[in-house]
Amino acid sequence: MLRRLGALVLTALFVTACSSHDEPVLYRADYPQYESADALFDKASLVVEARVVGAPRYLQEVTAPDPTTTDPQLNPEAGAPAEAATGQPEPPPTVITVSTAQVLKVFKGEAEVGQTIEVKELGGVFDGVTYEEEHTSGLKQDSGYVLFLETFPDSPAALLNPVQAKYPLDASNNPAPLPENTIKVTRAELETMS
């Protein structure tokens, strides 16, 4: 599932983690950056206005180990505890939040109004520990958004970028960029791009 979290490249997964887990574990990820709403629209396989419904589900990603780290022929430290081999504590698990969103309008892609889609994001709460992605927050239940997504046949859709591809709807039901996002988009522009 992590390999299909969009075009995400996890550059430094482990930022902070207290042994007591009173503070959240922070993820730092590197996403493709887009210069314009047109670039976002062109790259997305699905662009929708949707409302998040229901409670999210949290998944812990389990990835197969890299053979270069587990094969004693390729790595003499294979089999040693991670902390002893690298001098660093083991990184935290990759936690994914999957939200269900009801489609209200389709601007691009294969979806129908009224259909529900699943959207995954990095972070969430797992086994009593909060995992957060730096500089962004997850989709909020009962909130409306315009979403620029990459879709997959066997996995929930993923935002192209957690800051640039998620536009909460304001009080007038217009898409508003997140504070860190310099790309503005209007309904009229979305209709024109469609």
N, C-alpha and C positions, 0 to 999 in steps of 0.2 A: 504494500500500500504506500510506503514512503516513496518508492520509486515513481509512484503516480500521484504525488502531491503537487502536481503541476510541474513547472520548470524550476522547482526549488533546488538549490544546492546548499546543503547544510555545511557551512564553513567552520563553525565552532558551536557544537551542540551544547557543551557543558559550560555555563557561565558562572552560576552560583548555585550552591545547594548546601543548606545547613544540615548538619546531621540530625537535628531535631525536626527538620522540615517545617519550622515555623514560618520561614520565608519561602516565597515561590522559587521554583527552579526555573531559570530563564534560558530560553533558546535564542540563539542568534543565527539567522539564516540569511542567505544572499539570494535575492530574487531578481529576475530580469526587470529592468526599468523601462518605462514607456514614455515617449516624448509627447504624445497627444492622445486624445480620445479616439481618433481615427486608428492609431496604431493598436490601441487596446481592442477596438472593435474588430480590426482585421485579424488579429492573433486569436481571439476567442472563438471557440466552436459553438458556444451558447451564450447569448446575452439576454437576460430576463429581468423583469421586475417581479419580485417575489416577496412573500411574507413568511417569516420563520414561524413554524408551528410545532407544537409538541416539545418535549424535553430532549436535549441533545444526548447522544450516546458517546461514551469515551472508550477508545481502543488503545491498547498498548501494542506498538509495532514490534514484531519480532523479526529480525533480519537474519539471514543465513550468514555465518561468519565467513570472512574472507580467507580463502585457503592459504594465502601467504602469511596469515597470522596464526593459523592452527596446524599447519603441516610442519613437523619438526625438520623435514628435509629442506624446507624453504626458510624456516625461521627457527634459530636455535632456542629462542625464548618461548616457543609454543608450549602450551600446557602450564606455564608458570602463571600464578595469579596475576591479573591485569595490573594491579598496583605494583607488584614486584618487578614485572617486566618493563613497565614504562615509567615507574616512579610517580605516576599520577593515579588518582582514584578512578574507578570505573565510571564512564559517563552515564548519565541518567537514561532511562528508557525514552523512546520516542512515543509521545502520547498524541493521539489524533482525536479531535472532536468532530463528530458527524452530526450535522443539523439537518432537519427536514424542512424544506421550503415549498410553499404552494405557489405555483406560477400564476401571476396576475396578468402579465403581458409578455409576449415573445417579440424581441427585436431581431434576433438572429438565432438560427439553429433549429434542431429537432426537439420541440416540446409543444405541449398543448396547454392552453389556459385551463386552470383547475387541476392540472397534474401536479403531483408532488415529486420533488427531486431531492436527492441527498447531496450535501455540500460538505467537504471535509476541510479542516483547518488544523494547523499545528498547535498543540497545547490543549489544556483541559485539566480536569481533576481525576486522578487515578490513584486508587488505594490510599485515599486521604491526603495525597500530596497534590498541590497546585503546580501545574507546569504552564508557563506563559511564554509567548513569543514577544521579544522586545519590540517596542514602538507601535504596537497595535493591540486591539482587543477583538474577541471573537464575535460572531453573529449573536444578536440578542433575540431571545424568544419573543414572539408577538410583535416584532418590528419589521418594517418594510425596507427593501433595498433594491437597487439596480446592481446586478452582479455580472461581471465579465468572467466566464468560466471556460475551463478546458474539461471536456467530457471524455469518459472511458467506457468501454463496453462492460467491464466487470468490476468497476470500482466507482465510488461516489465522485462527483465533479469536484474540481479544485479551482480556487481563485487563481487568476494569472499572477497576482501580486496582492498580498493581504492589505496593503494600504491603497494602492492605485485602482484595484478592481472591485472595490466594495463601496457603494454610495448609499448611505442611509437616506431614507425619504424624510424630508423636513415636514413642518406643520402644514405646509401647502401641498404636500405629496410630491414635491420635486426632489430629484437626486441632489444631494449635497456632498461634496468631497470631505473626506476625513481631514483633520487639521494638518497632517503631514503631507497631504496630497495637493499638488499644485495644478492638477488637471481637472478642469471643470467640464461638466457635460450637462446639457439640457435635454428635456424631452423632445424638443423640436430637432435638435441635432441627432438624437437617437433615431427618430422617425426618418430623417434624411438619409442616415447611414443604412437603414434597413433595406 
